[in-house]
Amino acid sequence: MLWNRIFRYELPTAVEFGNGAVRELASHVKRLNGTKVLLVSDPGVQKAGMTDRLTDVLADAGIPCTIFNDIEADPDIEGVMRAREAAAATGCDCVVGLGGGSALDTAKAAALMLGNRGHIRDYVGIGKVPGKGAPMIAVPTTAGTGSELTVWSVLSDKQAKAKLSVGSTYNCPDVALCDPELTVSLPAHITAATGMDALTHALESFVNKATQPISEGLSIQSMKLIARSLRTAVAQGENLEARYDMLMASLIAAMAFNPTRLGLAHALAIPLGAHFHIPHGLVNAILLPVVMQYNLIGNLAKFKEIAQIFGMPVEGMSPREAAEQAVVAVRELKRDVGIYQSLADFGVTEQDLDTIAAEAMTSGNVPVNPRRPTLEDLKQICRDAMA
């Protein structure tokens, strides 16, 4: 129950949202007292010409810029340190991240390291960063991760074959500059996977045990936008209204889970991504309906509400039957946007499940999940997602 507990909501990031918002980049850099920008992006975003849009804005304002694009799909901790070195070597005092979660997580962590000593590995965990880093502006080009305002950077340690999370309010960007026009060229399969990632954020925050009135309202609005527009964004990539809805849905889903954490889909997604290199949005899409089915009995009323958000007919049904309709709705959405893969398609076998379940159980998302799992429960979720 919410009435008898204290909760906190904090959003350190200023949000500027709207078509053409990137034209305001230079004014934000100046407001943050930046004089030279390290623009962190990835080769794909640069090839698409998006970095040019930002460098042109900066050049028009007389702000020099160094581009760092040594970013991989699973950003690694050493890439963060290389970005910091590039910034220090060229005298950059402001970091701009442009791209999806990989670029933004790297940019955020690099900005942290410009103001803190040691190695980014020293700050793995929650609340371990001692102070603020360099000013940082996040410009997302995908609608899914919400990294443009979350406390988290998720990074890979390739030697250990593990994913590490750095969580701190100091890791939140100073500004989230969200321009739906930058997402229009996103391919359909990435639109689908990142959209399902946003849905997983909103839904897991909504049903978990750390939910609170502010995050609940944000989750509900995010799910409404996704129910309305994800299919359209996938089918009609040029539809700017659908792109606007999906970027907003991703943003406010991140606002929801920032203080609440998530659930078992994300707990399992981290080791599955680390060991099998399954894209984060895609692994969440594969896991989400299976995790929902497992979690139903932990919050029947919330799952019924999700079914209603997705327009499912629940009138006259029992609470359990109505809750089941939420799972049906998400399975239908997943199929409609073209996601048919299972964990088995990425090489996951029965022999891997002990390791995956053990690593997932250490996640901070497990204690807030609406149902407390055993190791065998986590393994069975993976088996069901392998089918």
C-alpha positions as CSV (number, residue, x, y, z in Angstrom):
1,M,0.0,0.0,0.0
2,L,1.2,3.5,-0.8
3,W,-0.7,5.5,1.9
4,N,1.6,4.4,4.7
5,R,5.1,4.9,3.3
6,I,7.4,7.8,2.3
7,F,8.7,8.0,-1.2
8,R,11.0,10.4,-3.1
9,Y,10.9,11.7,-6.6
10,E,13.8,13.6,-8.1
11,L,14.5,14.7,-11.6
12,P,17.9,16.5,-12.0
13,T,17.6,16.7,-15.8
14,A,16.0,19.6,-17.7
15,V,13.9,18.4,-20.6
16,E,13.5,20.2,-23.9
17,F,11.2,18.3,-26.2
18,G,9.9,19.0,-29.7
19,N,10.4,18.8,-33.4
20,G,13.5,20.8,-34.3
21,A,14.7,21.0,-30.7
22,V,18.3,20.3,-31.7
23,R,18.5,23.8,-33.0
24,E,18.8,24.9,-29.4
25,L,21.9,22.8,-28.7
26,A,24.3,25.7,-28.7
27,S,22.3,27.8,-26.3
28,H,22.3,24.9,-23.8
29,V,26.0,24.5,-24.1
30,K,26.6,28.2,-23.4
31,R,24.2,28.2,-20.5
32,L,26.2,25.3,-19.0
33,N,29.4,27.4,-19.5
34,G,30.8,25.0,-22.1
35,T,33.4,26.3,-24.5
36,K,34.4,23.1,-26.4
37,V,32.2,20.1,-26.9
38,L,33.1,16.4,-27.0
39,L,30.4,14.9,-29.2
40,V,30.0,11.2,-28.4
41,S,28.2,9.2,-31.0
42,D,28.5,6.0,-33.0
43,P,29.5,5.3,-36.6
44,G,25.9,4.5,-37.7
45,V,24.6,7.8,-36.4
46,Q,27.5,9.6,-38.0
47,K,26.9,7.8,-41.3
48,A,23.3,8.9,-41.2
49,G,24.4,12.5,-41.1
50,M,23.0,13.3,-37.6
51,T,26.3,14.3,-36.2
52,D,26.6,16.9,-39.0
53,R,23.3,18.4,-37.9
54,L,24.7,19.0,-34.4
55,T,28.2,20.1,-35.4
56,D,26.6,22.6,-37.8
57,V,24.6,24.1,-35.0
58,L,27.7,24.4,-32.8
59,A,29.8,25.8,-35.6
60,D,27.2,28.5,-36.3
61,A,27.5,29.5,-32.7
62,G,31.3,29.5,-32.7
63,I,31.6,26.5,-30.5
64,P,34.4,24.1,-31.4
65,C,33.7,20.3,-31.3
66,T,35.6,17.1,-31.2
67,I,33.8,13.9,-32.4
68,F,34.3,10.6,-30.5
69,N,32.6,7.7,-32.3
70,D,34.5,4.7,-30.9
71,I,31.2,3.2,-29.7
72,E,30.1,-0.4,-30.1
73,A,26.6,-2.0,-29.6
74,D,27.6,-3.1,-26.1
75,P,29.6,-0.1,-24.9
76,D,32.5,-1.2,-22.8
77,I,34.2,0.4,-19.8
78,E,37.4,1.0,-21.7
79,G,35.5,3.0,-24.3
80,V,34.4,5.3,-21.5
81,M,38.0,5.9,-20.5
82,R,39.1,6.5,-24.1
83,A,36.3,9.1,-24.4
84,R,37.5,10.8,-21.3
85,E,41.1,10.8,-22.6
86,A,39.9,12.3,-25.9
87,A,38.1,15.1,-24.1
88,A,41.0,15.9,-21.8
89,A,43.5,15.8,-24.8
90,T,41.4,18.3,-26.8
91,G,40.3,20.6,-23.9
92,C,36.6,19.7,-24.1
93,D,34.7,20.9,-21.1
94,C,31.2,19.8,-22.1
95,V,29.9,16.4,-23.4
96,V,27.1,15.9,-25.8
97,G,25.8,12.4,-26.3
98,L,24.0,11.6,-29.6
99,G,22.5,8.2,-30.4
100,G,20.8,5.3,-28.7
101,G,21.6,3.9,-25.3
102,S,25.1,2.8,-26.1
103,A,26.3,6.3,-27.1
104,L,24.3,8.0,-24.3
105,D,25.5,5.7,-21.6
106,T,29.1,6.1,-22.8
107,A,28.8,9.9,-23.0
108,K,27.3,10.1,-19.5
109,A,30.0,8.0,-17.9
110,A,32.7,9.9,-19.8
111,A,31.3,13.2,-18.5
112,L,31.4,11.7,-15.0
113,M,35.0,10.8,-15.3
114,L,36.0,14.3,-16.4
115,G,35.1,15.4,-12.9
116,N,36.1,12.3,-10.9
117,R,39.3,10.4,-10.4
118,G,40.2,6.8,-11.1
119,H,38.5,4.4,-13.4
120,I,34.7,4.1,-14.2
121,R,35.0,0.6,-12.7
122,D,35.4,2.2,-9.3
123,Y,31.9,3.6,-9.5
124,V,30.0,0.4,-10.4
125,G,26.9,0.1,-8.3
126,I,24.5,2.8,-6.9
127,G,25.5,6.0,-5.2
128,K,29.3,5.5,-5.4
129,V,30.1,8.6,-7.5
130,P,31.6,11.3,-5.2
131,G,30.8,14.3,-7.3
132,K,29.5,15.9,-10.5
133,G,31.3,15.5,-13.7
134,A,31.5,17.8,-16.8
135,P,28.2,19.3,-18.1
136,M,26.4,16.8,-20.2
137,I,23.6,17.1,-22.8
138,A,21.9,13.9,-24.1
139,V,20.3,13.9,-27.6
140,P,18.5,10.6,-28.2
141,T,18.0,9.2,-31.7
142,T,16.0,6.1,-30.6
143,A,12.8,5.9,-28.6
144,G,13.5,3.2,-26.0
145,T,16.3,3.3,-23.5
146,G,15.4,6.6,-21.7
147,S,19.1,7.0,-21.1
148,E,18.7,10.7,-21.8
149,L,17.6,11.2,-18.2
150,T,18.2,8.1,-16.1
151,V,20.7,7.7,-13.3
152,W,22.2,4.6,-15.0
153,S,25.0,3.8,-17.5
154,V,25.0,0.1,-18.4
155,L,28.5,-0.9,-19.7
156,S,30.2,-4.1,-20.7
157,D,33.3,-5.6,-19.2
158,K,34.5,-7.7,-22.1
159,Q,37.1,-9.5,-20.2
160,A,34.7,-10.6,-17.5
161,K,31.9,-11.1,-20.0
162,A,29.6,-9.1,-17.7
163,K,27.5,-6.0,-17.8
164,L,28.2,-3.3,-15.1
165,S,25.8,-0.6,-14.1
166,V,26.9,2.8,-12.7
167,G,24.0,4.5,-11.0
168,S,24.1,8.0,-9.5
169,T,22.1,11.2,-9.8
170,Y,25.4,12.7,-10.8
171,N,25.1,10.5,-13.9
172,C,21.9,12.2,-15.0
173,P,22.5,14.6,-18.0
174,D,22.0,18.3,-17.3
175,V,19.7,18.5,-20.4
176,A,17.7,16.0,-22.3
177,L,17.3,17.5,-25.8
178,C,14.6,15.4,-27.4
179,D,13.9,15.9,-31.1
180,P,11.4,13.4,-32.6
181,E,12.7,14.3,-36.1
182,L,16.0,12.5,-35.3
183,T,14.1,9.2,-34.9
184,V,12.3,9.3,-38.3
185,S,15.0,7.4,-40.2
186,L,15.2,4.6,-37.5
187,P,14.7,1.2,-39.2
188,A,11.5,-0.7,-38.5
189,H,13.2,-3.5,-36.6
190,I,15.0,-1.1,-34.3
191,T,11.9,1.0,-33.8
192,A,10.1,-2.2,-32.8
193,A,12.7,-3.4,-30.3
194,T,13.3,0.0,-28.7
195,G,9.6,0.6,-28.4
196,M,9.2,-2.7,-26.6
197,D,12.1,-1.7,-24.3
198,A,10.2,1.5,-23.5
199,L,7.0,-0.6,-22.8
200,T,9.0,-2.9,-20.5
201,H,10.3,0.2,-18.6
202,A,6.8,1.6,-18.1
203,L,5.1,-1.7,-17.3
204,E,7.7,-3.1,-14.9
205,S,7.8,0.1,-13.0
206,F,4.0,0.2,-12.9
207,V,3.5,-3.2,-11.3
208,N,6.5,-3.5,-9.1
209,K,6.6,-3.1,-5.3
210,A,8.4,0.3,-5.3
211,T,5.8,2.0,-7.4
212,Q,4.6,5.4,-6.3
213,P,1.8,7.9,-7.4
214,I,4.1,10.0,-9.5
215,S,5.8,7.1,-11.3
216,E,2.4,5.4,-11.8
217,G,1.0,8.3,-13.6
218,L,4.0,8.5,-15.9
219,S,3.8,4.7,-16.6
220,I,0.2,4.9,-17.5
221,Q,0.7,7.7,-19.9
222,S,3.7,6.0,-21.5
223,M,1.8,2.8,-22.0
224,K,-1.1,4.7,-23.5
225,L,1.2,6.3,-26.0
226,I,2.8,3.0,-26.9
227,A,-0.5,1.3,-27.3
228,R,-1.6,4.1,-29.7
229,S,1.6,4.6,-31.7
230,L,4.2,1.8,-31.7
231,R,2.5,-0.1,-34.5
232,T,2.2,3.0,-36.6
233,A,5.9,4.1,-36.0
234,V,7.0,0.6,-37.2
235,A,4.7,0.5,-40.2
236,Q,5.1,4.2,-41.2
237,G,8.5,5.4,-40.1
238,E,7.9,8.8,-41.6
239,N,4.9,9.4,-39.5
240,L,6.1,12.2,-37.3
241,E,3.1,12.1,-34.9
242,A,3.8,8.5,-34.1
243,R,7.5,9.2,-33.7
244,Y,6.6,12.1,-31.4
245,D,4.5,9.8,-29.3
246,M,7.1,7.1,-29.1
247,L,9.9,9.4,-28.0
248,M,7.7,10.9,-25.4
249,A,6.7,7.5,-24.2
250,S,10.3,6.5,-23.9
251,L,11.2,9.7,-22.0
252,I,8.4,9.4,-19.5
253,A,8.8,5.7,-19.0
254,A,12.4,6.5,-17.9
255,M,11.0,9.2,-15.5
256,A,8.8,6.4,-14.1
257,F,11.5,3.8,-13.5
258,N,14.3,6.2,-12.4
259,P,13.1,6.1,-8.7
260,T,11.4,2.6,-8.7
261,R,13.7,0.3,-10.7
262,L,12.1,-2.4,-12.8
263,G,11.5,-6.2,-12.6
264,L,12.5,-9.7,-13.8
265,A,12.7,-8.9,-17.5
266,H,15.5,-6.5,-16.9
267,A,17.1,-8.7,-14.2
268,L,17.4,-11.4,-16.8
269,A,18.2,-9.1,-19.7
270,I,21.5,-8.0,-18.3
271,P,23.2,-11.5,-18.1
272,L,21.5,-12.6,-21.3
273,G,22.8,-9.6,-23.1
274,A,26.3,-10.0,-21.6
275,H,26.7,-13.6,-22.5
276,F,24.8,-13.8,-25.8
277,H,24.9,-10.3,-27.1
278,I,21.2,-10.0,-27.6
279,P,20.2,-6.4,-28.2
280,H,18.7,-5.0,-25.0
281,G,15.4,-4.0,-26.5
282,L,15.0,-7.3,-28.2
283,V,15.8,-9.4,-25.2
284,N,13.3,-7.4,-23.2
285,A,10.6,-7.9,-25.9
286,I,11.3,-11.7,-25.8
287,L,11.1,-11.8,-22.0
288,L,8.3,-9.4,-21.2
289,P,5.1,-11.5,-21.9
290,V,6.7,-14.5,-20.1
291,V,7.6,-12.4,-17.1
292,M,4.1,-10.9,-17.1
293,Q,2.6,-14.3,-17.0
294,Y,4.7,-15.3,-14.1
295,N,4.0,-12.0,-12.2
296,L,0.2,-11.9,-12.7
297,I,-0.7,-13.2,-9.3
298,G,1.5,-10.6,-7.7
299,N,-0.7,-7.7,-8.9
300,L,-3.9,-8.7,-10.6
301,A,-5.4,-5.3,-10.4
302,K,-2.5,-3.6,-12.1
303,F,-2.4,-6.2,-14.9
304,K,-6.1,-5.7,-15.4
305,E,-5.5,-2.0,-15.8
306,I,-2.8,-2.7,-18.4
307,A,-5.2,-4.8,-20.3
308,Q,-7.7,-1.9,-20.3
309,I,-5.0,0.5,-21.5
310,F,-4.5,-1.7,-24.5
311,G,-8.2,-1.8,-25.2
312,M,-8.7,-5.5,-24.3
313,P,-12.3,-6.6,-23.5
314,V,-12.3,-7.3,-19.7
315,E,-16.0,-6.6,-18.8
316,G,-17.5,-9.4,-16.8
317,M,-14.2,-11.3,-16.4
318,S,-12.8,-12.5,-13.1
319,P,-9.7,-10.5,-11.8
320,R,-7.4,-13.3,-13.0
321,E,-9.1,-13.6,-16.4
322,A,-8.9,-9.8,-16.9
323,A,-5.2,-9.8,-15.9
324,E,-4.5,-12.5,-18.4
325,Q,-5.7,-10.1,-21.2
326,A,-2.7,-7.9,-20.5
327,V,-0.4,-10.8,-21.5
328,V,-2.5,-11.4,-24.6
329,A,-2.3,-7.7,-25.6
330,V,1.5,-7.6,-25.2
331,R,2.0,-10.8,-27.2
332,E,-0.2,-9.4,-30.0
333,L,1.8,-6.1,-30.0
334,K,5.1,-8.0,-30.2
335,R,3.9,-10.1,-33.1
336,D,2.4,-7.1,-34.9
337,V,5.8,-5.2,-34.8
338,G,7.6,-8.2,-36.2
339,I,9.3,-9.7,-33.1
340,Y,9.2,-13.5,-33.3
341,Q,12.6,-14.5,-32.0
342,S,13.1,-16.7,-28.9
343,L,16.1,-17.0,-26.6
344,A,17.0,-20.2,-28.4
345,D,17.5,-18.3,-31.6
346,F,20.5,-16.6,-29.9
347,G,22.1,-19.9,-28.7
348,V,20.7,-20.0,-25.2
349,T,20.5,-23.6,-24.0
350,E,19.4,-25.5,-20.9
351,Q,23.1,-25.7,-19.8
352,D,23.3,-21.9,-19.7
353,L,20.4,-21.4,-17.3
354,D,22.1,-21.9,-14.0
355,T,24.6,-19.1,-14.8
356,I,21.9,-16.8,-16.2
357,A,19.6,-17.3,-13.2
358,A,22.3,-16.9,-10.6
359,E,23.5,-13.6,-12.2
360,A,20.0,-12.3,-12.6
361,M,19.3,-13.0,-8.9
362,T,21.9,-10.4,-7.9
363,S,20.0,-7.6,-9.7
364,G,18.5,-4.9,-7.7
365,N,15.4,-5.4,-9.9
366,V,14.6,-8.7,-8.2
367,P,13.5,-7.4,-4.7
368,V,11.0,-4.9,-6.2
369,N,9.5,-7.4,-8.6
370,P,5.8,-8.1,-7.7
371,R,6.6,-11.7,-7.1
372,R,9.8,-13.0,-5.4
373,P,11.4,-15.6,-7.6
374,T,13.5,-18.6,-6.8
375,L,16.4,-19.6,-9.0
376,E,14.2,-22.3,-10.5
377,D,11.5,-19.7,-11.3
378,L,14.1,-17.7,-13.3
379,K,15.3,-20.7,-15.1
380,Q,11.7,-21.6,-16.1
381,I,11.0,-18.1,-17.3
382,C,14.1,-18.5,-19.6
383,R,12.8,-22.0,-20.8
384,D,9.5,-20.5,-21.7
385,A,11.2,-17.6,-23.5
386,M,13.3,-20.2,-25.4
387,A,10.2,-21.8,-27.0
